[in-house]
Amino acid sequence: MNRFATIAATACALAAGPVIAQDAAVADHPPKAPYQKVSDLVKLPDFLPGIGQLYVDPATLPAGPFVAYDHDGRLVSTIYMIPISSMNADTGFDDLAAPGGNVDHVDIYYNAGHPGVEEPHEHIVLWHVPAADEASVAK
């Protein structure tokens, strides 16, 4: 199975899967330890348009999961940043955690790299809010 088919199958399973309980560490903004604000760890803005304010357990870098909050401190998504070099026919993504709880829908897109995850990678965004609510992180 190619990497995109593997990712797509995982994304569909997450979006259509059972109810997932929210991790208590991420329920409030800011989240509890071990999560740290990404902008304190690497040279990135506090708020990234289209993504939100990111937190991550540094031990899970570079892949994450990252948790993203909107301007009001509402948890909106869990994001994985999977380096392209790690993706091949033998790579699987079983049981991806969704610390934010239920997944409404999933987006997957390419990123050429940025501070913290410099090499090209895929963003796998597990949205915890309906698509219409994504606007809360647009600006």
Contacts in CASP RR format, 6 or more apart in sequence:
PFRMAT RR
TARGET T0000
AUTHOR 0000-0000-0000
METHOD contacts of the structure
MODEL  1
MNRFATIAATACALAAGPVIAQDAAVADHPPKAPYQKVSDLVKLPDFLPG
IGQLYVDPATLPAGPFVAYDHDGRLVSTIYMIPISSMNADTGFDDLAAPG
GNVDHVDIYYNAGHPGVEEPHEHIVLWHVPAADEASVAK
1 9 0 8 1.000
1 89 0 8 1.000
2 89 0 8 1.000
3 87 0 8 1.000
3 88 0 8 1.000
3 89 0 8 1.000
3 91 0 8 1.000
6 87 0 8 1.000
6 91 0 8 1.000
6 92 0 8 1.000
6 93 0 8 1.000
7 82 0 8 1.000
7 87 0 8 1.000
7 93 0 8 1.000
7 108 0 8 1.000
7 122 0 8 1.000
7 124 0 8 1.000
8 108 0 8 1.000
10 92 0 8 1.000
10 93 0 8 1.000
10 94 0 8 1.000
10 96 0 8 1.000
10 124 0 8 1.000
11 106 0 8 1.000
11 108 0 8 1.000
11 124 0 8 1.000
11 126 0 8 1.000
12 106 0 8 1.000
14 96 0 8 1.000
14 98 0 8 1.000
14 103 0 8 1.000
14 106 0 8 1.000
14 126 0 8 1.000
15 103 0 8 1.000
15 104 0 8 1.000
15 105 0 8 1.000
15 106 0 8 1.000
15 126 0 8 1.000
17 103 0 8 1.000
19 102 0 8 1.000
20 98 0 8 1.000
20 100 0 8 1.000
20 101 0 8 1.000
20 102 0 8 1.000
20 103 0 8 1.000
21 101 0 8 1.000
22 75 0 8 1.000
22 99 0 8 1.000
22 100 0 8 1.000
22 101 0 8 1.000
22 102 0 8 1.000
23 97 0 8 1.000
23 99 0 8 1.000
23 100 0 8 1.000
23 101 0 8 1.000
24 32 0 8 1.000
25 31 0 8 1.000
25 32 0 8 1.000
25 33 0 8 1.000
25 34 0 8 1.000
25 35 0 8 1.000
25 99 0 8 1.000
26 32 0 8 1.000
26 35 0 8 1.000
26 55 0 8 1.000
26 67 0 8 1.000
26 75 0 8 1.000
26 99 0 8 1.000
26 100 0 8 1.000
27 75 0 8 1.000
29 53 0 8 1.000
29 69 0 8 1.000
29 73 0 8 1.000
29 74 0 8 1.000
29 75 0 8 1.000
30 37 0 8 1.000
30 55 0 8 1.000
30 69 0 8 1.000
31 55 0 8 1.000
31 67 0 8 1.000
34 57 0 8 1.000
34 58 0 8 1.000
34 59 0 8 1.000
35 55 0 8 1.000
35 56 0 8 1.000
35 57 0 8 1.000
35 67 0 8 1.000
36 55 0 8 1.000
36 56 0 8 1.000
36 57 0 8 1.000
36 58 0 8 1.000
37 46 0 8 1.000
37 53 0 8 1.000
37 54 0 8 1.000
37 55 0 8 1.000
38 44 0 8 1.000
38 54 0 8 1.000
38 55 0 8 1.000
38 56 0 8 1.000
38 66 0 8 1.000
38 116 0 8 1.000
39 45 0 8 1.000
39 46 0 8 1.000
39 53 0 8 1.000
39 54 0 8 1.000
41 56 0 8 1.000
41 58 0 8 1.000
41 116 0 8 1.000
42 115 0 8 1.000
42 116 0 8 1.000
43 115 0 8 1.000
44 54 0 8 1.000
44 114 0 8 1.000
44 115 0 8 1.000
44 116 0 8 1.000
46 53 0 8 1.000
47 53 0 8 1.000
47 71 0 8 1.000
48 54 0 8 1.000
49 137 0 8 1.000
49 138 0 8 1.000
49 139 0 8 1.000
50 134 0 8 1.000
50 137 0 8 1.000
50 138 0 8 1.000
51 68 0 8 1.000
51 77 0 8 1.000
51 79 0 8 1.000
51 137 0 8 1.000
52 68 0 8 1.000
52 69 0 8 1.000
52 70 0 8 1.000
52 71 0 8 1.000
52 76 0 8 1.000
52 137 0 8 1.000
53 68 0 8 1.000
53 69 0 8 1.000
53 70 0 8 1.000
53 73 0 8 1.000
54 66 0 8 1.000
54 67 0 8 1.000
54 68 0 8 1.000
54 79 0 8 1.000
55 66 0 8 1.000
55 67 0 8 1.000
55 68 0 8 1.000
55 69 0 8 1.000
56 64 0 8 1.000
56 65 0 8 1.000
56 66 0 8 1.000
56 67 0 8 1.000
57 64 0 8 1.000
61 116 0 8 1.000
61 117 0 8 1.000
62 81 0 8 1.000
62 83 0 8 1.000
62 116 0 8 1.000
62 117 0 8 1.000
62 119 0 8 1.000
62 121 0 8 1.000
63 80 0 8 1.000
63 81 0 8 1.000
63 82 0 8 1.000
63 83 0 8 1.000
63 86 0 8 1.000
64 79 0 8 1.000
64 80 0 8 1.000
64 81 0 8 1.000
65 78 0 8 1.000
65 79 0 8 1.000
65 80 0 8 1.000
65 96 0 8 1.000
65 97 0 8 1.000
65 98 0 8 1.000
65 99 0 8 1.000
66 78 0 8 1.000
66 79 0 8 1.000
66 80 0 8 1.000
66 81 0 8 1.000
67 75 0 8 1.000
67 77 0 8 1.000
67 78 0 8 1.000
67 79 0 8 1.000
67 99 0 8 1.000
67 100 0 8 1.000
68 75 0 8 1.000
68 76 0 8 1.000
68 77 0 8 1.000
68 78 0 8 1.000
68 79 0 8 1.000
68 137 0 8 1.000
69 75 0 8 1.000
69 76 0 8 1.000
70 76 0 8 1.000
70 136 0 8 1.000
70 137 0 8 1.000
71 136 0 8 1.000
71 137 0 8 1.000
72 136 0 8 1.000
74 129 0 8 1.000
74 136 0 8 1.000
75 100 0 8 1.000
75 128 0 8 1.000
76 127 0 8 1.000
76 128 0 8 1.000
76 129 0 8 1.000
76 133 0 8 1.000
76 134 0 8 1.000
76 136 0 8 1.000
76 137 0 8 1.000
77 125 0 8 1.000
77 126 0 8 1.000
77 127 0 8 1.000
77 128 0 8 1.000
77 129 0 8 1.000
77 137 0 8 1.000
78 97 0 8 1.000
78 98 0 8 1.000
78 99 0 8 1.000
78 100 0 8 1.000
78 101 0 8 1.000
78 103 0 8 1.000
78 125 0 8 1.000
78 126 0 8 1.000
78 128 0 8 1.000
79 123 0 8 1.000
79 124 0 8 1.000
79 125 0 8 1.000
79 126 0 8 1.000
80 93 0 8 1.000
80 96 0 8 1.000
80 123 0 8 1.000
80 124 0 8 1.000
80 126 0 8 1.000
81 111 0 8 1.000
81 117 0 8 1.000
81 121 0 8 1.000
81 122 0 8 1.000
81 123 0 8 1.000
81 124 0 8 1.000
82 93 0 8 1.000
82 121 0 8 1.000
82 122 0 8 1.000
82 124 0 8 1.000
83 117 0 8 1.000
83 119 0 8 1.000
83 120 0 8 1.000
83 121 0 8 1.000
84 119 0 8 1.000
84 120 0 8 1.000
84 121 0 8 1.000
84 122 0 8 1.000
85 119 0 8 1.000
87 122 0 8 1.000
93 124 0 8 1.000
96 124 0 8 1.000
96 126 0 8 1.000
98 126 0 8 1.000
98 128 0 8 1.000
100 126 0 8 1.000
100 128 0 8 1.000
101 128 0 8 1.000
102 128 0 8 1.000
103 126 0 8 1.000
103 127 0 8 1.000
103 128 0 8 1.000
104 127 0 8 1.000
104 128 0 8 1.000
104 129 0 8 1.000
104 130 0 8 1.000
104 131 0 8 1.000
105 127 0 8 1.000
105 130 0 8 1.000
105 131 0 8 1.000
106 124 0 8 1.000
106 125 0 8 1.000
106 126 0 8 1.000
106 127 0 8 1.000
107 123 0 8 1.000
107 124 0 8 1.000
107 125 0 8 1.000
107 127 0 8 1.000
108 122 0 8 1.000
108 123 0 8 1.000
108 124 0 8 1.000
108 125 0 8 1.000
109 122 0 8 1.000
109 123 0 8 1.000
109 125 0 8 1.000
110 120 0 8 1.000
110 121 0 8 1.000
110 122 0 8 1.000
110 123 0 8 1.000
111 117 0 8 1.000
111 120 0 8 1.000
111 121 0 8 1.000
111 122 0 8 1.000
111 123 0 8 1.000
112 120 0 8 1.000
113 119 0 8 1.000
113 120 0 8 1.000
113 121 0 8 1.000
127 134 0 8 1.000
129 136 0 8 1.000
END
